[in-house]
Amino acid sequence: MDKALRQASITQLRHAKLVARPVLSVASIRQRRSTMLSDGERKSTLSALVYNKLRALKQQLTEDVANLKF
């Protein structure tokens, strides 16, 4: 009984998600596309994030090595 009840509630949730999905108009899709970053902008932003993270890791590693006591 418990398994059947759980399965029924899962089915209801799936149906609710399908019904509640918003309908996008062509205008809203076009506006969303215009506000998105271009591929070049996305790559340069990602490159900057990766570069900054690697630089921070290098700095941390340099400090850790400097603090080592032999």
CHARMM internal coordinates of N, CA and C (Angstrom, degrees):
IC EDIT
DIST 1 N 1 CA 1.4638
DIST 1 CA 1 C 1.5335
ANGL 1 N 1 CA 1 C 110.32
DIST 1 C 2 N 1.3388
ANGL 1 CA 1 C 2 N 115.79
DIHE 1 N 1 CA 1 C 2 N -45.18
DIST 2 N 2 CA 1.4507
ANGL 1 C 2 N 2 CA 120.40
DIHE 1 CA 1 C 2 N 2 CA -177.95
DIST 2 CA 2 C 1.5334
ANGL 2 N 2 CA 2 C 110.98
DIHE 1 C 2 N 2 CA 2 C -62.82
DIST 2 C 3 N 1.3294
ANGL 2 CA 2 C 3 N 116.31
DIHE 2 N 2 CA 2 C 3 N -41.67
DIST 3 N 3 CA 1.4587
ANGL 2 C 3 N 3 CA 121.43
DIHE 2 CA 2 C 3 N 3 CA 180.00
DIST 3 CA 3 C 1.5349
ANGL 3 N 3 CA 3 C 110.57
DIHE 2 C 3 N 3 CA 3 C -64.73
DIST 3 C 4 N 1.3224
ANGL 3 CA 3 C 4 N 116.66
DIHE 3 N 3 CA 3 C 4 N -42.34
DIST 4 N 4 CA 1.4648
ANGL 3 C 4 N 4 CA 120.62
DIHE 3 CA 3 C 4 N 4 CA 179.04
DIST 4 CA 4 C 1.5214
ANGL 4 N 4 CA 4 C 110.92
DIHE 3 C 4 N 4 CA 4 C -64.86
DIST 4 C 5 N 1.3341
ANGL 4 CA 4 C 5 N 116.75
DIHE 4 N 4 CA 4 C 5 N -39.25
DIST 5 N 5 CA 1.4630
ANGL 4 C 5 N 5 CA 120.95
DIHE 4 CA 4 C 5 N 5 CA 179.05
DIST 5 CA 5 C 1.5219
ANGL 5 N 5 CA 5 C 110.45
DIHE 4 C 5 N 5 CA 5 C -65.24
DIST 5 C 6 N 1.3358
ANGL 5 CA 5 C 6 N 115.77
DIHE 5 N 5 CA 5 C 6 N -43.39
DIST 6 N 6 CA 1.4593
ANGL 5 C 6 N 6 CA 120.11
DIHE 5 CA 5 C 6 N 6 CA 179.50
DIST 6 CA 6 C 1.5329
ANGL 6 N 6 CA 6 C 110.31
DIHE 5 C 6 N 6 CA 6 C -63.60
DIST 6 C 7 N 1.3110
ANGL 6 CA 6 C 7 N 116.69
DIHE 6 N 6 CA 6 C 7 N -43.17
DIST 7 N 7 CA 1.4665
ANGL 6 C 7 N 7 CA 120.88
DIHE 6 CA 6 C 7 N 7 CA 179.38
DIST 7 CA 7 C 1.5297
ANGL 7 N 7 CA 7 C 111.02
DIHE 6 C 7 N 7 CA 7 C -62.48
DIST 7 C 8 N 1.3250
ANGL 7 CA 7 C 8 N 116.19
DIHE 7 N 7 CA 7 C 8 N -39.99
DIST 8 N 8 CA 1.4630
ANGL 7 C 8 N 8 CA 120.38
DIHE 7 CA 7 C 8 N 8 CA 179.10
DIST 8 CA 8 C 1.5285
ANGL 8 N 8 CA 8 C 110.40
DIHE 7 C 8 N 8 CA 8 C -64.75
DIST 8 C 9 N 1.3336
ANGL 8 CA 8 C 9 N 116.88
DIHE 8 N 8 CA 8 C 9 N -40.72
DIST 9 N 9 CA 1.4643
ANGL 8 C 9 N 9 CA 118.89
DIHE 8 CA 8 C 9 N 9 CA -179.27
DIST 9 CA 9 C 1.5258
ANGL 9 N 9 CA 9 C 110.70
DIHE 8 C 9 N 9 CA 9 C -69.65
DIST 9 C 10 N 1.3297
ANGL 9 CA 9 C 10 N 117.54
DIHE 9 N 9 CA 9 C 10 N -35.05
DIST 10 N 10 CA 1.4712
ANGL 9 C 10 N 10 CA 120.33
DIHE 9 CA 9 C 10 N 10 CA 176.07
DIST 10 CA 10 C 1.5146
ANGL 10 N 10 CA 10 C 110.07
DIHE 9 C 10 N 10 CA 10 C -63.39
DIST 10 C 11 N 1.3332
ANGL 10 CA 10 C 11 N 116.61
DIHE 10 N 10 CA 10 C 11 N -43.01
DIST 11 N 11 CA 1.4640
ANGL 10 C 11 N 11 CA 120.55
DIHE 10 CA 10 C 11 N 11 CA 178.74
DIST 11 CA 11 C 1.5172
ANGL 11 N 11 CA 11 C 110.70
DIHE 10 C 11 N 11 CA 11 C -62.55
DIST 11 C 12 N 1.3274
ANGL 11 CA 11 C 12 N 117.20
DIHE 11 N 11 CA 11 C 12 N -41.31
DIST 12 N 12 CA 1.4645
ANGL 11 C 12 N 12 CA 120.52
DIHE 11 CA 11 C 12 N 12 CA 178.79
DIST 12 CA 12 C 1.5234
ANGL 12 N 12 CA 12 C 111.10
DIHE 11 C 12 N 12 CA 12 C -64.01
DIST 12 C 13 N 1.3388
ANGL 12 CA 12 C 13 N 117.12
DIHE 12 N 12 CA 12 C 13 N -40.35
DIST 13 N 13 CA 1.4566
ANGL 12 C 13 N 13 CA 120.61
DIHE 12 CA 12 C 13 N 13 CA 179.13
DIST 13 CA 13 C 1.5259
ANGL 13 N 13 CA 13 C 110.70
DIHE 12 C 13 N 13 CA 13 C -64.13
DIST 13 C 14 N 1.3208
ANGL 13 CA 13 C 14 N 115.84
DIHE 13 N 13 CA 13 C 14 N -43.20
DIST 14 N 14 CA 1.4668
ANGL 13 C 14 N 14 CA 118.96
DIHE 13 CA 13 C 14 N 14 CA 178.34
DIST 14 CA 14 C 1.5253
ANGL 14 N 14 CA 14 C 110.72
DIHE 13 C 14 N 14 CA 14 C -60.67
DIST 14 C 15 N 1.3263
ANGL 14 CA 14 C 15 N 116.06
DIHE 14 N 14 CA 14 C 15 N -43.35
DIST 15 N 15 CA 1.4617
ANGL 14 C 15 N 15 CA 119.92
DIHE 14 CA 14 C 15 N 15 CA 179.97
DIST 15 CA 15 C 1.5316
ANGL 15 N 15 CA 15 C 110.23
DIHE 14 C 15 N 15 CA 15 C -63.93
DIST 15 C 16 N 1.3231
ANGL 15 CA 15 C 16 N 116.81
DIHE 15 N 15 CA 15 C 16 N -41.68
DIST 16 N 16 CA 1.4634
ANGL 15 C 16 N 16 CA 120.98
DIHE 15 CA 15 C 16 N 16 CA -179.87
DIST 16 CA 16 C 1.5236
ANGL 16 N 16 CA 16 C 110.47
DIHE 15 C 16 N 16 CA 16 C -62.47
DIST 16 C 17 N 1.3418
ANGL 16 CA 16 C 17 N 116.94
DIHE 16 N 16 CA 16 C 17 N -39.79
DIST 17 N 17 CA 1.4634
ANGL 16 C 17 N 17 CA 119.75
DIHE 16 CA 16 C 17 N 17 CA 178.89
DIST 17 CA 17 C 1.5230
ANGL 17 N 17 CA 17 C 110.72
DIHE 16 C 17 N 17 CA 17 C -64.85
DIST 17 C 18 N 1.3257
ANGL 17 CA 17 C 18 N 116.14
DIHE 17 N 17 CA 17 C 18 N -39.76
DIST 18 N 18 CA 1.4635
ANGL 17 C 18 N 18 CA 119.38
DIHE 17 CA 17 C 18 N 18 CA 179.46
DIST 18 CA 18 C 1.5189
ANGL 18 N 18 CA 18 C 111.28
DIHE 17 C 18 N 18 CA 18 C -65.48
DIST 18 C 19 N 1.3185
ANGL 18 CA 18 C 19 N 116.47
DIHE 18 N 18 CA 18 C 19 N -41.26
DIST 19 N 19 CA 1.4589
ANGL 18 C 19 N 19 CA 120.89
DIHE 18 CA 18 C 19 N 19 CA -177.90
DIST 19 CA 19 C 1.5257
ANGL 19 N 19 CA 19 C 110.34
DIHE 18 C 19 N 19 CA 19 C -71.15
DIST 19 C 20 N 1.3311
ANGL 19 CA 19 C 20 N 117.26
DIHE 19 N 19 CA 19 C 20 N -36.10
DIST 20 N 20 CA 1.4589
ANGL 19 C 20 N 20 CA 121.27
DIHE 19 CA 19 C 20 N 20 CA -173.82
DIST 20 CA 20 C 1.5363
ANGL 20 N 20 CA 20 C 112.86
DIHE 19 C 20 N 20 CA 20 C -81.78
DIST 20 C 21 N 1.3112
ANGL 20 CA 20 C 21 N 117.56
DIHE 20 N 20 CA 20 C 21 N -1.23
DIST 21 N 21 CA 1.4605
ANGL 20 C 21 N 21 CA 120.32
DIHE 20 CA 20 C 21 N 21 CA -179.01
DIST 21 CA 21 C 1.5342
ANGL 21 N 21 CA 21 C 109.85
DIHE 20 C 21 N 21 CA 21 C -64.44
DIST 21 C 22 N 1.3361
ANGL 21 CA 21 C 22 N 117.62
DIHE 21 N 21 CA 21 C 22 N 128.63
DIST 22 N 22 CA 1.4615
ANGL 21 C 22 N 22 CA 119.41
DIHE 21 CA 21 C 22 N 22 CA -177.26
DIST 22 CA 22 C 1.5316
ANGL 22 N 22 CA 22 C 111.61
DIHE 21 C 22 N 22 CA 22 C -71.66
DIST 22 C 23 N 1.3113
ANGL 22 CA 22 C 23 N 115.22
DIHE 22 N 22 CA 22 C 23 N 146.35
DIST 23 N 23 CA 1.4585
ANGL 22 C 23 N 23 CA 120.84
DIHE 22 CA 22 C 23 N 23 CA 177.55
DIST 23 CA 23 C 1.5227
ANGL 23 N 23 CA 23 C 107.31
DIHE 22 C 23 N 23 CA 23 C -93.17
DIST 23 C 24 N 1.3362
ANGL 23 CA 23 C 24 N 116.52
DIHE 23 N 23 CA 23 C 24 N 121.58
DIST 24 N 24 CA 1.4579
ANGL 23 C 24 N 24 CA 120.82
DIHE 23 CA 23 C 24 N 24 CA -178.31
DIST 24 CA 24 C 1.5212
ANGL 24 N 24 CA 24 C 110.18
DIHE 23 C 24 N 24 CA 24 C -93.38
DIST 24 C 25 N 1.3025
ANGL 24 CA 24 C 25 N 115.17
DIHE 24 N 24 CA 24 C 25 N 133.91
DIST 25 N 25 CA 1.4635
ANGL 24 C 25 N 25 CA 119.28
DIHE 24 CA 24 C 25 N 25 CA 176.31
DIST 25 CA 25 C 1.5263
ANGL 25 N 25 CA 25 C 108.85
DIHE 24 C 25 N 25 CA 25 C -85.49
DIST 25 C 26 N 1.3068
ANGL 25 CA 25 C 26 N 116.24
DIHE 25 N 25 CA 25 C 26 N 163.27
DIST 26 N 26 CA 1.4641
ANGL 25 C 26 N 26 CA 120.85
DIHE 25 CA 25 C 26 N 26 CA 179.13
DIST 26 CA 26 C 1.5236
ANGL 26 N 26 CA 26 C 110.25
DIHE 25 C 26 N 26 CA 26 C -61.03
DIST 26 C 27 N 1.3249
ANGL 26 CA 26 C 27 N 116.58
DIHE 26 N 26 CA 26 C 27 N -39.54
DIST 27 N 27 CA 1.4687
ANGL 26 C 27 N 27 CA 120.58
DIHE 26 CA 26 C 27 N 27 CA -179.52
DIST 27 CA 27 C 1.5234
ANGL 27 N 27 CA 27 C 111.33
DIHE 26 C 27 N 27 CA 27 C -63.08
DIST 27 C 28 N 1.3257
ANGL 27 CA 27 C 28 N 117.26
DIHE 27 N 27 CA 27 C 28 N -42.18
DIST 28 N 28 CA 1.4659
ANGL 27 C 28 N 28 CA 119.09
DIHE 27 CA 27 C 28 N 28 CA -179.06
DIST 28 CA 28 C 1.5282
ANGL 28 N 28 CA 28 C 110.93
DIHE 27 C 28 N 28 CA 28 C -68.23
DIST 28 C 29 N 1.3253
ANGL 28 CA 28 C 29 N 117.24
DIHE 28 N 28 CA 28 C 29 N -34.75
DIST 29 N 29 CA 1.4655
ANGL 28 C 29 N 29 CA 120.48
DIHE 28 CA 28 C 29 N 29 CA 177.24
DIST 29 CA 29 C 1.5281
ANGL 29 N 29 CA 29 C 110.05
DIHE 28 C 29 N 29 CA 29 C -66.29
DIST 29 C 30 N 1.3371
ANGL 29 CA 29 C 30 N 116.83
DIHE 29 N 29 CA 29 C 30 N -43.59
DIST 30 N 30 CA 1.4761
ANGL 29 C 30 N 30 CA 120.25
DIHE 29 CA 29 C 30 N 30 CA 178.80
DIST 30 CA 30 C 1.5201
ANGL 30 N 30 CA 30 C 111.24
DIHE 29 C 30 N 30 CA 30 C -62.80
DIST 30 C 31 N 1.3424
ANGL 30 CA 30 C 31 N 116.74
DIHE 30 N 30 CA 30 C 31 N -40.77
DIST 31 N 31 CA 1.4578
ANGL 30 C 31 N 31 CA 119.39
DIHE 30 CA 30 C 31 N 31 CA -179.69
DIST 31 CA 31 C 1.5204
ANGL 31 N 31 CA 31 C 110.36
DIHE 30 C 31 N 31 CA 31 C -67.07
DIST 31 C 32 N 1.3194
ANGL 31 CA 31 C 32 N 117.51
DIHE 31 N 31 CA 31 C 32 N -40.06
DIST 32 N 32 CA 1.4590
ANGL 31 C 32 N 32 CA 121.17
DIHE 31 CA 31 C 32 N 32 CA 178.95
DIST 32 CA 32 C 1.5219
ANGL 32 N 32 CA 32 C 110.25
DIHE 31 C 32 N 32 CA 32 C -62.35
DIST 32 C 33 N 1.3400
ANGL 32 CA 32 C 33 N 116.36
DIHE 32 N 32 CA 32 C 33 N -40.93
DIST 33 N 33 CA 1.4658
ANGL 32 C 33 N 33 CA 120.00
DIHE 32 CA 32 C 33 N 33 CA 178.65
DIST 33 CA 33 C 1.5202
ANGL 33 N 33 CA 33 C 111.01
DIHE 32 C 33 N 33 CA 33 C -63.81
DIST 33 C 34 N 1.3355
ANGL 33 CA 33 C 34 N 117.14
DIHE 33 N 33 CA 33 C 34 N -39.84
DIST 34 N 34 CA 1.4630
ANGL 33 C 34 N 34 CA 119.88
DIHE 33 CA 33 C 34 N 34 CA -176.87
DIST 34 CA 34 C 1.5269
ANGL 34 N 34 CA 34 C 111.47
DIHE 33 C 34 N 34 CA 34 C -68.93
DIST 34 C 35 N 1.3290
ANGL 34 CA 34 C 35 N 117.64
DIHE 34 N 34 CA 34 C 35 N -25.73
DIST 35 N 35 CA 1.4591
ANGL 34 C 35 N 35 CA 119.78
DIHE 34 CA 34 C 35 N 35 CA -179.39
DIST 35 CA 35 C 1.5285
ANGL 35 N 35 CA 35 C 111.83
DIHE 34 C 35 N 35 CA 35 C -89.56
DIST 35 C 36 N 1.3249
ANGL 35 CA 35 C 36 N 116.98
DIHE 35 N 35 CA 35 C 36 N -11.04
DIST 36 N 36 CA 1.4598
ANGL 35 C 36 N 36 CA 118.92
DIHE 35 CA 35 C 36 N 36 CA 179.94
DIST 36 CA 36 C 1.5271
ANGL 36 N 36 CA 36 C 109.95
DIHE 35 C 36 N 36 CA 36 C -75.93
DIST 36 C 37 N 1.3158
ANGL 36 CA 36 C 37 N 115.91
DIHE 36 N 36 CA 36 C 37 N 155.56
DIST 37 N 37 CA 1.4568
ANGL 36 C 37 N 37 CA 120.50
DIHE 36 CA 36 C 37 N 37 CA 177.48
DIST 37 CA 37 C 1.5173
ANGL 37 N 37 CA 37 C 110.28
DIHE 36 C 37 N 37 CA 37 C -73.12
DIST 37 C 38 N 1.3103
ANGL 37 CA 37 C 38 N 116.05
DIHE 37 N 37 CA 37 C 38 N 147.13
DIST 38 N 38 CA 1.4606
ANGL 37 C 38 N 38 CA 119.37
DIHE 37 CA 37 C 38 N 38 CA 173.46
DIST 38 CA 38 C 1.5262
ANGL 38 N 38 CA 38 C 108.34
DIHE 37 C 38 N 38 CA 38 C -73.14
DIST 38 C 39 N 1.3196
ANGL 38 CA 38 C 39 N 116.97
DIHE 38 N 38 CA 38 C 39 N 167.86
DIST 39 N 39 CA 1.4653
ANGL 38 C 39 N 39 CA 120.30
DIHE 38 CA 38 C 39 N 39 CA 179.91
DIST 39 CA 39 C 1.5189
ANGL 39 N 39 CA 39 C 111.72
DIHE 38 C 39 N 39 CA 39 C -58.85
DIST 39 C 40 N 1.3256
ANGL 39 CA 39 C 40 N 116.62
DIHE 39 N 39 CA 39 C 40 N -42.92
DIST 40 N 40 CA 1.4636
ANGL 39 C 40 N 40 CA 120.72
DIHE 39 CA 39 C 40 N 40 CA -179.69
DIST 40 CA 40 C 1.5143
ANGL 40 N 40 CA 40 C 111.67
DIHE 39 C 40 N 40 CA 40 C -62.60
DIST 40 C 41 N 1.3322
ANGL 40 CA 40 C 41 N 116.57
DIHE 40 N 40 CA 40 C 41 N -44.33
DIST 41 N 41 CA 1.4695
ANGL 40 C 41 N 41 CA 120.47
DIHE 40 CA 40 C 41 N 41 CA 178.92
DIST 41 CA 41 C 1.5175
ANGL 41 N 41 CA 41 C 110.74
DIHE 40 C 41 N 41 CA 41 C -63.86
DIST 41 C 42 N 1.3400
ANGL 41 CA 41 C 42 N 115.95
DIHE 41 N 41 CA 41 C 42 N -41.34
DIST 42 N 42 CA 1.4610
ANGL 41 C 42 N 42 CA 119.88
DIHE 41 CA 41 C 42 N 42 CA -179.10
DIST 42 CA 42 C 1.5306
ANGL 42 N 42 CA 42 C 110.47
DIHE 41 C 42 N 42 CA 42 C -63.72
DIST 42 C 43 N 1.3427
ANGL 42 CA 42 C 43 N 115.91
DIHE 42 N 42 CA 42 C 43 N -43.56
DIST 43 N 43 CA 1.4665
ANGL 42 C 43 N 43 CA 119.71
DIHE 42 CA 42 C 43 N 43 CA -179.33
DIST 43 CA 43 C 1.5158
ANGL 43 N 43 CA 43 C 111.44
DIHE 42 C 43 N 43 CA 43 C -65.30
DIST 43 C 44 N 1.3472
ANGL 43 CA 43 C 44 N 117.07
DIHE 43 N 43 CA 43 C 44 N -41.75
DIST 44 N 44 CA 1.4617
ANGL 43 C 44 N 44 CA 119.08
DIHE 43 CA 43 C 44 N 44 CA -178.50
DIST 44 CA 44 C 1.5225
ANGL 44 N 44 CA 44 C 110.30
DIHE 43 C 44 N 44 CA 44 C -68.43
DIST 44 C 45 N 1.3258
ANGL 44 CA 44 C 45 N 117.11
DIHE 44 N 44 CA 44 C 45 N -36.70
DIST 45 N 45 CA 1.4658
ANGL 44 C 45 N 45 CA 120.28
DIHE 44 CA 44 C 45 N 45 CA 177.64
DIST 45 CA 45 C 1.5200
ANGL 45 N 45 CA 45 C 110.10
DIHE 44 C 45 N 45 CA 45 C -65.52
DIST 45 C 46 N 1.3273
ANGL 45 CA 45 C 46 N 116.03
DIHE 45 N 45 CA 45 C 46 N -44.35
DIST 46 N 46 CA 1.4594
ANGL 45 C 46 N 46 CA 120.60
DIHE 45 CA 45 C 46 N 46 CA 179.05
DIST 46 CA 46 C 1.5220
ANGL 46 N 46 CA 46 C 110.54
DIHE 45 C 46 N 46 CA 46 C -64.22
DIST 46 C 47 N 1.3332
ANGL 46 CA 46 C 47 N 116.98
DIHE 46 N 46 CA 46 C 47 N -41.28
DIST 47 N 47 CA 1.4590
ANGL 46 C 47 N 47 CA 120.70
DIHE 46 CA 46 C 47 N 47 CA 178.66
DIST 47 CA 47 C 1.5263
ANGL 47 N 47 CA 47 C 110.29
DIHE 46 C 47 N 47 CA 47 C -61.00
DIST 47 C 48 N 1.3288
ANGL 47 CA 47 C 48 N 116.49
DIHE 47 N 47 CA 47 C 48 N -41.94
DIST 48 N 48 CA 1.4588
ANGL 47 C 48 N 48 CA 120.31
DIHE 47 CA 47 C 48 N 48 CA 179.68
DIST 48 CA 48 C 1.5251
ANGL 48 N 48 CA 48 C 110.84
DIHE 47 C 48 N 48 CA 48 C -64.14
DIST 48 C 49 N 1.3309
ANGL 48 CA 48 C 49 N 116.52
DIHE 48 N 48 CA 48 C 49 N -41.73
DIST 49 N 49 CA 1.4705
ANGL 48 C 49 N 49 CA 119.85
DIHE 48 CA 48 C 49 N 49 CA 178.80
DIST 49 CA 49 C 1.5217
ANGL 49 N 49 CA 49 C 111.03
DIHE 48 C 49 N 49 CA 49 C -63.36
DIST 49 C 50 N 1.3264
ANGL 49 CA 49 C 50 N 116.61
DIHE 49 N 49 CA 49 C 50 N -45.09
DIST 50 N 50 CA 1.4647
ANGL 49 C 50 N 50 CA 120.65
DIHE 49 CA 49 C 50 N 50 CA 179.93
DIST 50 CA 50 C 1.5181
ANGL 50 N 50 CA 50 C 110.16
DIHE 49 C 50 N 50 CA 50 C -64.32
DIST 50 C 51 N 1.3315
ANGL 50 CA 50 C 51 N 116.87
DIHE 50 N 50 CA 50 C 51 N -43.91
DIST 51 N 51 CA 1.4633
ANGL 50 C 51 N 51 CA 121.11
DIHE 50 CA 50 C 51 N 51 CA 179.64
DIST 51 CA 51 C 1.5215
ANGL 51 N 51 CA 51 C 111.00
DIHE 50 C 51 N 51 CA 51 C -60.19
DIST 51 C 52 N 1.3329
ANGL 51 CA 51 C 52 N 116.90
DIHE 51 N 51 CA 51 C 52 N -45.93
DIST 52 N 52 CA 1.4702
ANGL 51 C 52 N 52 CA 120.38
DIHE 51 CA 51 C 52 N 52 CA -179.86
DIST 52 CA 52 C 1.5201
ANGL 52 N 52 CA 52 C 111.50
DIHE 51 C 52 N 52 CA 52 C -63.90
DIST 52 C 53 N 1.3333
ANGL 52 CA 52 C 53 N 116.87
DIHE 52 N 52 CA 52 C 53 N -39.37
DIST 53 N 53 CA 1.4611
ANGL 52 C 53 N 53 CA 120.42
DIHE 52 CA 52 C 53 N 53 CA 179.21
DIST 53 CA 53 C 1.5249
ANGL 53 N 53 CA 53 C 110.78
DIHE 52 C 53 N 53 CA 53 C -65.63
DIST 53 C 54 N 1.3287
ANGL 53 CA 53 C 54 N 116.43
DIHE 53 N 53 CA 53 C 54 N -44.28
DIST 54 N 54 CA 1.4707
ANGL 53 C 54 N 54 CA 119.95
DIHE 53 CA 53 C 54 N 54 CA 178.50
DIST 54 CA 54 C 1.5246
ANGL 54 N 54 CA 54 C 111.40
DIHE 53 C 54 N 54 CA 54 C -64.03
DIST 54 C 55 N 1.3327
ANGL 54 CA 54 C 55 N 116.70
DIHE 54 N 54 CA 54 C 55 N -39.50
DIST 55 N 55 CA 1.4624
ANGL 54 C 55 N 55 CA 120.13
DIHE 54 CA 54 C 55 N 55 CA 178.33
DIST 55 CA 55 C 1.5332
ANGL 55 N 55 CA 55 C 110.64
DIHE 54 C 55 N 55 CA 55 C -63.01
DIST 55 C 56 N 1.3371
ANGL 55 CA 55 C 56 N 116.60
DIHE 55 N 55 CA 55 C 56 N -41.41
DIST 56 N 56 CA 1.4666
ANGL 55 C 56 N 56 CA 120.45
DIHE 55 CA 55 C 56 N 56 CA 178.78
DIST 56 CA 56 C 1.5288
ANGL 56 N 56 CA 56 C 110.69
DIHE 55 C 56 N 56 CA 56 C -65.63
DIST 56 C 57 N 1.3373
ANGL 56 CA 56 C 57 N 116.57
DIHE 56 N 56 CA 56 C 57 N -40.02
DIST 57 N 57 CA 1.4620
ANGL 56 C 57 N 57 CA 119.73
DIHE 56 CA 56 C 57 N 57 CA 178.11
DIST 57 CA 57 C 1.5255
ANGL 57 N 57 CA 57 C 111.36
DIHE 56 C 57 N 57 CA 57 C -65.29
DIST 57 C 58 N 1.3260
ANGL 57 CA 57 C 58 N 116.61
DIHE 57 N 57 CA 57 C 58 N -39.91
DIST 58 N 58 CA 1.4703
ANGL 57 C 58 N 58 CA 120.58
DIHE 57 CA 57 C 58 N 58 CA 178.24
DIST 58 CA 58 C 1.5234
ANGL 58 N 58 CA 58 C 110.16
DIHE 57 C 58 N 58 CA 58 C -63.15
DIST 58 C 59 N 1.3228
ANGL 58 CA 58 C 59 N 116.54
DIHE 58 N 58 CA 58 C 59 N -43.06
DIST 59 N 59 CA 1.4596
ANGL 58 C 59 N 59 CA 121.20
DIHE 58 CA 58 C 59 N 59 CA 179.14
DIST 59 CA 59 C 1.5330
ANGL 59 N 59 CA 59 C 110.51
DIHE 58 C 59 N 59 CA 59 C -61.88
DIST 59 C 60 N 1.3408
ANGL 59 CA 59 C 60 N 116.02
DIHE 59 N 59 CA 59 C 60 N -43.77
DIST 60 N 60 CA 1.4608
ANGL 59 C 60 N 60 CA 120.65
DIHE 59 CA 59 C 60 N 60 CA 179.78
DIST 60 CA 60 C 1.5256
ANGL 60 N 60 CA 60 C 110.53
DIHE 59 C 60 N 60 CA 60 C -63.69
DIST 60 C 61 N 1.3217
ANGL 60 CA 60 C 61 N 116.44
DIHE 60 N 60 CA 60 C 61 N -42.92
DIST 61 N 61 CA 1.4581
ANGL 60 C 61 N 61 CA 121.34
DIHE 60 CA 60 C 61 N 61 CA 179.65
DIST 61 CA 61 C 1.5246
ANGL 61 N 61 CA 61 C 110.56
DIHE 60 C 61 N 61 CA 61 C -63.75
DIST 61 C 62 N 1.3312
ANGL 61 CA 61 C 62 N 117.03
DIHE 61 N 61 CA 61 C 62 N -41.45
DIST 62 N 62 CA 1.4649
ANGL 61 C 62 N 62 CA 121.42
DIHE 61 CA 61 C 62 N 62 CA 178.36
DIST 62 CA 62 C 1.5279
ANGL 62 N 62 CA 62 C 110.46
DIHE 61 C 62 N 62 CA 62 C -61.11
DIST 62 C 63 N 1.3292
ANGL 62 CA 62 C 63 N 116.33
DIHE 62 N 62 CA 62 C 63 N -43.13
DIST 63 N 63 CA 1.4696
ANGL 62 C 63 N 63 CA 120.07
DIHE 62 CA 62 C 63 N 63 CA 178.22
DIST 63 CA 63 C 1.5203
ANGL 63 N 63 CA 63 C 111.36
DIHE 62 C 63 N 63 CA 63 C -66.23
DIST 63 C 64 N 1.3277
ANGL 63 CA 63 C 64 N 116.82
DIHE 63 N 63 CA 63 C 64 N -41.07
DIST 64 N 64 CA 1.4660
ANGL 63 C 64 N 64 CA 120.47
DIHE 63 CA 63 C 64 N 64 CA 179.24
DIST 64 CA 64 C 1.5177
ANGL 64 N 64 CA 64 C 111.45
DIHE 63 C 64 N 64 CA 64 C -62.67
DIST 64 C 65 N 1.3381
ANGL 64 CA 64 C 65 N 116.87
DIHE 64 N 64 CA 64 C 65 N -41.90
DIST 65 N 65 CA 1.4680
ANGL 64 C 65 N 65 CA 120.81
DIHE 64 CA 64 C 65 N 65 CA 179.49
DIST 65 CA 65 C 1.5260
ANGL 65 N 65 CA 65 C 109.90
DIHE 64 C 65 N 65 CA 65 C -66.78
DIST 65 C 66 N 1.3304
ANGL 65 CA 65 C 66 N 116.70
DIHE 65 N 65 CA 65 C 66 N -39.28
DIST 66 N 66 CA 1.4623
ANGL 65 C 66 N 66 CA 120.74
DIHE 65 CA 65 C 66 N 66 CA 179.07
DIST 66 CA 66 C 1.5250
ANGL 66 N 66 CA 66 C 111.21
DIHE 65 C 66 N 66 CA 66 C -64.78
DIST 66 C 67 N 1.3251
ANGL 66 CA 66 C 67 N 117.44
DIHE 66 N 66 CA 66 C 67 N -29.82
DIST 67 N 67 CA 1.4651
ANGL 66 C 67 N 67 CA 121.19
DIHE 66 CA 66 C 67 N 67 CA -178.25
DIST 67 CA 67 C 1.5234
ANGL 67 N 67 CA 67 C 113.38
DIHE 66 C 67 N 67 CA 67 C -86.35
DIST 67 C 68 N 1.3369
ANGL 67 CA 67 C 68 N 117.52
DIHE 67 N 67 CA 67 C 68 N -5.53
DIST 68 N 68 CA 1.4650
ANGL 67 C 68 N 68 CA 120.38
DIHE 67 CA 67 C 68 N 68 CA 179.52
DIST 68 CA 68 C 1.5235
ANGL 68 N 68 CA 68 C 110.21
DIHE 67 C 68 N 68 CA 68 C -66.79
DIST 68 C 69 N 1.3095
ANGL 68 CA 68 C 69 N 115.34
DIHE 68 N 68 CA 68 C 69 N 140.39
DIST 69 N 69 CA 1.4692
ANGL 68 C 69 N 69 CA 120.16
DIHE 68 CA 68 C 69 N 69 CA 177.40
DIST 69 CA 69 C 1.5157
ANGL 69 N 69 CA 69 C 108.02
DIHE 68 C 69 N 69 CA 69 C -118.63
DIST 69 C 70 N 1.3211
ANGL 69 CA 69 C 70 N 114.47
DIHE 69 N 69 CA 69 C 70 N 125.67
DIST 70 N 70 CA 1.4656
ANGL 69 C 70 N 70 CA 118.94
DIHE 69 CA 69 C 70 N 70 CA 179.98
DIST 70 CA 70 C 1.5010
ANGL 70 N 70 CA 70 C 110.72
DIHE 69 C 70 N 70 CA 70 C -98.73
END
COOR INIT
IC SEED 1 N 1 CA 1 C
IC BUILD
